């Protein structure tokens, strides 16, 4: 059983309200737009981190993190990318690959809109944790946490942070 904290769009912001949940997780996954690399350095000092760079990230983040991160967490095939779209509206950059070889869990960020939905056609779960940074149009800062237990994704929880 692996407890995951999923966040995105920190835009150089990290604070105690985020770190409180980092400390409770087994792993932290960041879906891009990290901003200042001290955000990921702070997380990595506490927990294992899997991340991708986003469209605002500079050469430092791009040198450390890939554009796409595909891996297995226990029995779950996971694909994280920053700009990925969502079911029936996947970004052209990922559409062919996701259709040809869909993961079980597809994660992206970018929109600052929290969204979790099932893609019946590709038989995958799509997650976007919204944005937990303070830069952007979002009114509520959000993250997701969930458990991967073997082949199961369960105990999904939305975390709302105060501004």
C-alpha positions as CSV (number, residue, x, y, z in Angstrom):
1,X,0.0,0.0,0.0
2,X,1.4,3.4,-1.1
3,X,-0.1,6.7,0.1
4,X,0.3,9.3,-2.7
5,X,0.1,13.1,-2.4
6,X,-0.6,14.6,-5.9
7,X,0.0,18.3,-6.5
8,X,0.6,20.6,-9.4
9,X,1.1,24.2,-10.4
10,X,3.0,25.3,-7.3
11,X,4.5,28.2,-9.3
12,X,7.4,28.6,-6.8
13,X,5.1,28.4,-3.7
14,X,5.6,25.9,-0.9
15,X,4.3,26.4,2.7
16,X,3.5,24.6,5.9
17,X,0.0,23.7,4.8
18,X,1.4,21.8,1.8
19,X,4.3,20.3,3.8
20,X,1.9,19.0,6.4
21,X,0.4,16.6,3.8
22,X,3.8,15.9,2.3
23,X,4.8,14.4,5.6
24,X,1.8,12.1,5.7
25,X,2.4,10.6,2.3
26,X,4.7,7.8,1.3
27,X,5.4,9.5,-2.1
28,X,4.7,12.9,-3.6
29,X,3.9,13.3,-7.3
30,X,4.1,16.8,-8.9
31,X,2.4,17.4,-12.3
32,X,4.5,20.4,-13.4
33,X,4.8,24.1,-13.2
34,X,7.1,23.8,-10.3
35,X,8.6,27.2,-10.5
36,X,11.6,27.6,-8.3
37,X,13.4,24.3,-7.8
38,X,13.5,24.9,-4.1
39,X,9.9,23.6,-4.1
40,X,10.9,20.2,-5.2
41,X,14.1,20.2,-3.2
42,X,12.1,20.9,-0.1
43,X,9.7,18.0,-0.9
44,X,12.6,15.6,-1.8
45,X,14.2,16.3,1.6
46,X,11.1,14.8,3.2
47,X,9.7,12.2,0.8
48,X,10.4,10.4,-2.5
49,X,9.2,12.6,-5.4
50,X,8.2,11.9,-8.9
51,X,7.7,15.0,-11.1
52,X,7.5,16.5,-14.6
53,X,8.3,19.9,-15.7
54,X,5.6,22.3,-16.9
55,X,5.4,25.1,-19.4
56,X,6.6,27.8,-16.9
57,X,9.6,25.8,-15.7
58,X,13.1,26.9,-16.6
59,X,16.2,24.9,-17.7
60,X,17.0,23.9,-14.2
61,X,13.7,22.0,-13.7
62,X,13.8,20.7,-17.3
63,X,17.2,19.3,-16.6
64,X,16.1,17.5,-13.5
65,X,12.6,16.3,-14.5
66,X,11.2,14.9,-17.7
67,X,8.2,16.1,-19.8
68,X,6.5,12.7,-19.4
69,X,7.0,10.4,-16.5
70,X,5.6,6.9,-17.0
71,X,6.2,4.3,-14.3
72,X,4.6,1.6,-12.2
73,X,3.5,2.2,-8.6
74,X,2.8,-1.3,-7.3
75,X,0.5,-2.8,-10.0
76,X,-0.7,0.5,-11.5
77,X,0.7,1.9,-14.7
78,X,1.0,5.7,-14.2
79,X,1.7,8.5,-16.7
80,X,2.3,12.0,-15.5
81,X,2.6,15.0,-17.9
82,X,1.9,18.7,-17.4
83,X,-0.3,19.5,-20.4
84,X,-2.3,16.4,-21.2
85,X,-5.9,17.3,-21.6
86,X,-8.6,15.0,-20.3
87,X,-10.9,12.3,-21.6
88,X,-12.3,13.0,-25.1
89,X,-10.0,16.2,-25.2
90,X,-6.5,14.9,-24.9
91,X,-3.7,17.2,-26.0
92,X,-2.5,16.3,-29.5
93,X,1.0,15.8,-28.0
94,X,-0.2,12.7,-26.0
95,X,-3.3,11.6,-27.9
96,X,-1.7,9.0,-30.2
97,X,0.3,7.3,-27.5
98,X,-2.5,7.4,-24.9
99,X,-4.9,5.8,-27.4
100,X,-2.3,3.2,-28.5
101,X,-1.0,2.3,-25.0
102,X,-3.2,3.7,-22.3
103,X,-2.0,3.7,-18.7
104,X,-4.3,2.8,-15.8
105,X,-3.8,6.3,-14.3
106,X,-3.2,9.4,-16.4
107,X,-2.2,12.6,-14.5
108,X,-1.8,16.1,-15.7
109,X,-1.8,19.7,-14.3
110,X,-1.8,23.0,-16.2
111,X,-5.5,24.0,-16.1
112,X,-5.5,24.9,-12.4
113,X,-8.9,23.0,-12.4
114,X,-9.3,20.0,-10.2
115,X,-10.8,17.2,-12.2
116,X,-11.0,13.4,-11.7
117,X,-12.9,11.4,-14.3
118,X,-13.0,8.0,-15.7
119,X,-12.3,7.5,-19.4
120,X,-14.6,4.6,-20.3
121,X,-13.2,4.3,-23.9
122,X,-9.6,3.9,-22.8
123,X,-10.4,2.3,-19.4
124,X,-8.2,4.7,-17.4
125,X,-8.6,7.1,-14.5
126,X,-7.7,10.7,-15.2
127,X,-6.6,13.0,-12.4
128,X,-5.7,16.7,-12.3
129,X,-5.1,18.0,-8.8
130,X,-5.8,21.6,-9.6
131,X,-3.2,24.1,-8.3
132,X,-1.7,24.4,-4.9
133,X,0.4,27.5,-5.6
134,X,-0.8,31.1,-5.1
135,X,-0.3,32.2,-8.7
136,X,-3.2,31.8,-11.2
137,X,-6.9,32.4,-11.6
138,X,-8.0,29.6,-9.2
139,X,-9.9,30.7,-6.1
140,X,-9.2,27.6,-4.0
141,X,-5.8,25.8,-3.8
142,X,-6.2,22.1,-4.1
143,X,-4.3,18.8,-4.0
144,X,-5.3,15.2,-4.1
145,X,-4.3,12.2,-2.0
146,X,-5.1,8.6,-2.6
147,X,-3.8,5.1,-2.0
148,X,-2.5,2.6,-4.5
149,X,-2.9,-0.9,-3.1
150,X,-1.7,-3.5,-5.6
151,X,-3.8,-2.9,-8.7
152,X,-6.3,-0.7,-6.9
153,X,-6.5,3.1,-6.7
154,X,-8.7,4.0,-3.7
155,X,-9.4,6.3,-0.8
156,X,-9.3,9.4,-3.0
157,X,-9.5,12.7,-1.1
158,X,-9.6,16.3,-2.2
159,X,-7.5,18.6,-0.1
160,X,-8.5,22.3,-0.1
161,X,-5.9,24.7,1.3
162,X,-6.6,28.2,2.6
163,X,-5.2,31.1,0.6
